[in-house]
Every structure is written in structure tokens, then in C-alpha cells.
Amino acid sequence: MVTDLQVLNLQDNDITDLPDLIEQLIALKIFNLNYNRITKLPGTVKSVTREPYPFS
């Protein structure tokens, strides 16, 4: 199930925004959005704690 997803790597995809549905990924532990064009995050993502993860 998508709600069980723990790793989501969307690095380098020219993403400009995220849907509010991202809040349904309750098991997500690693969420990589490096090198995208996002300027605003949904309120639910803003409250997530950030821990560095070394992606290659």
C-alpha cells in the first residue's frame, strides 16, 4: 500500500510543487527532493522533522 511507503526519492525531477495528498504517506522516513524547483511546501510537510541522509 502507498501509505506503507518508507523511502521516496524524487531527486532531480524539476518538480515545482507537492500535492496535499503527500500527508497520506504516514510511514515515510526518507523523502529526497533535492535539485527540484519547489518554492512552497504543503503545511503538513512543514511540520516534519528533518534528519540528514546522504544520497549519492
Secondary structure as UniProt FT lines:
FT   HELIX           2..4
FT   STRAND          7..9
FT   TURN            11..12
FT   HELIX           20..24
FT   TURN            26..27
FT   STRAND          30..32
FT   HELIX           43..46
//
